[in-house]
Amino acid sequence: MQIIEWQDFERVELRVGTLISAAPNEKALKPAYVLQVDLGELGIRTSSAQLTAHYSTDELLGRQVLLSLIHISEPTRLRRI
């Protein structure tokens, strides 16, 4: 594991949101879900997570989750959702 400096950690914004939908991510290389997370005033964000071995889609709905919002200077798409 790589150690980061405190200044790097300060650039990450942590938010708690509510999962409002979960569906299989057909485009993922490994089994994963596409998640819609309601972050209140920040709106609804889309993410993907490899949780299929641990939860069904029904078990995820309504759960509180922690998201790390990282602001990247140039738009990047790591994997299609």
C-alpha positions as CSV (number, residue, x, y, z in Angstrom):
1,M,0.0,0.0,0.0
2,Q,1.2,3.5,-0.9
3,I,1.4,6.1,1.9
4,I,0.0,9.5,1.0
5,E,0.7,12.9,2.6
6,W,-1.9,14.7,4.7
7,Q,-2.1,17.4,2.0
8,D,-3.2,14.8,-0.5
9,F,-5.9,13.5,1.8
10,E,-7.3,17.0,2.4
11,R,-8.1,17.2,-1.3
12,V,-10.6,14.3,-1.1
13,E,-14.2,15.2,-0.2
14,L,-16.0,12.5,1.8
15,R,-19.8,12.5,1.6
16,V,-22.5,10.2,2.9
17,G,-25.4,9.4,0.6
18,T,-28.3,7.0,0.2
19,L,-28.4,4.3,-2.4
20,I,-31.5,4.8,-4.5
21,S,-30.9,2.2,-7.2
22,A,-28.6,-0.7,-8.0
23,A,-28.4,-2.7,-11.2
24,P,-25.9,-5.1,-12.8
25,N,-23.1,-3.4,-14.7
26,E,-23.1,-5.2,-18.0
27,K,-20.0,-3.3,-19.2
28,A,-17.8,-4.2,-16.3
29,L,-14.9,-6.6,-16.7
30,K,-15.7,-8.2,-13.3
31,P,-19.2,-8.6,-11.8
32,A,-20.3,-5.2,-10.5
33,Y,-23.4,-3.0,-9.9
34,V,-24.1,0.5,-11.2
35,L,-25.2,2.5,-8.2
36,Q,-27.3,5.7,-8.1
37,V,-26.4,7.6,-4.9
38,D,-28.5,10.5,-3.6
39,L,-26.1,13.0,-2.0
40,G,-28.8,15.5,-1.0
41,E,-27.8,19.1,-2.1
42,L,-25.1,17.7,-4.4
43,G,-27.7,15.7,-6.4
44,I,-27.6,12.1,-7.6
45,R,-24.3,10.6,-8.5
46,T,-23.6,7.4,-10.5
47,S,-20.9,5.0,-9.4
48,S,-19.9,1.4,-9.8
49,A,-18.9,-1.2,-7.2
50,Q,-17.9,-4.9,-7.1
51,L,-20.4,-5.9,-4.5
52,T,-22.2,-8.7,-6.3
53,A,-20.6,-11.4,-4.1
54,H,-21.8,-9.7,-0.9
55,Y,-25.2,-8.1,-1.6
56,S,-28.2,-8.5,-3.9
57,T,-29.6,-5.3,-5.5
58,D,-32.6,-5.4,-3.1
59,E,-30.3,-5.5,0.0
60,L,-28.4,-2.3,-1.2
61,L,-31.5,-0.1,-1.6
62,G,-31.8,2.5,1.1
63,R,-28.4,1.9,2.6
64,Q,-26.1,4.7,3.6
65,V,-22.8,4.8,1.8
66,L,-19.6,6.8,2.0
67,L,-18.3,8.3,-1.2
68,S,-15.0,9.9,-1.8
69,L,-15.4,12.8,-4.3
70,I,-12.1,13.5,-6.0
71,H,-11.9,16.6,-8.3
72,I,-9.7,15.9,-11.3
73,S,-8.5,18.8,-13.4
74,E,-9.1,17.0,-16.7
75,P,-12.3,15.0,-17.4
76,T,-11.5,11.2,-17.2
77,R,-13.7,8.2,-17.7
78,L,-12.1,5.2,-16.0
79,R,-14.7,2.6,-17.1
80,R,-18.0,3.1,-18.9
81,I,-21.0,2.8,-16.7
